[in-house]
């Protein structure tokens, strides 16, 4: 009985991480895609766009990483 | 060195396809090397001091002469320092960013060395995968930007966050609560967790893949035809290895960049 609850908890944590990864996955795709569009249209702005892109990725990625940490804590 | 591959003894080669340790914590708790009184000095602490020492040595020997025609080594160190000063501090914070450049440079180089320990042969452990180091550095940044915010703007720093003038009156309380929560709680938390989790994930993947690969290939006699799995794991591990070089550099950069952004938001809060 104890063991099966442990397995259940592990499975739920795994699902939680999977769910937490969906949103940031889409978000990072949008950020990078739009950054590439911007760089292709105005190559002279590539530097600032790249910096902003990394910022956007960092903010978006945080959600997935919190999910990843919670997976180990749970 | 080899007994560090904790997975080796516990791995059931006949039934498992990948060698995972029973508890991932054992991958991150390095053995104690020696004691100073009550204080146990583990390998992590030694590596932390080693990283700090490497940074100081790099900066000292790189910039000691400061000749107009730089040697190759000096040019590399100068370009690193210039990168943080120009591309991070002055681009983000503005002209007065040069004042914060020393802090950002020291942090960037320390994190860079600490992260690159992950893929350094014979060390293979990122010190930033222990929460203490990212948490401490995030705390320093937190203290700096909160202190700057209050010393530059007085109590208006707080009131502008709780009651933002740029937002329609009806929504101010809601935006205020969200901003208060995100500025004072989420910012330092995500700053630390981002670096920590990235390096934990990297270290975990490398140990699992390369470790499993080595064990399956090494124990060819026991595993039999299954040791082909080990070749696959090892090859996949090598791809991740290259990817982790990018992650290590990128995370050091992002941590520095976000610190600069947070400092900027306190120096010029109206943006």
Boltz contact constraints between the chains, C-beta under 6 A:
constraints:
  - contact:
      token1: [A, 54]
      token2: [B, 254]
      max_distance: 6.0
  - contact:
      token1: [A, 58]
      token2: [B, 254]
      max_distance: 6.0
  - contact:
      token1: [A, 62]
      token2: [B, 190]
      max_distance: 6.0
  - contact:
      token1: [A, 62]
      token2: [B, 194]
      max_distance: 6.0
  - contact:
      token1: [A, 65]
      token2: [B, 193]
      max_distance: 6.0
  - contact:
      token1: [A, 65]
      token2: [B, 194]
      max_distance: 6.0
  - contact:
      token1: [A, 65]
      token2: [B, 197]
      max_distance: 6.0
  - contact:
      token1: [A, 68]
      token2: [B, 197]
      max_distance: 6.0
  - contact:
      token1: [A, 69]
      token2: [B, 193]
      max_distance: 6.0
  - contact:
      token1: [A, 69]
      token2: [B, 197]
      max_distance: 6.0
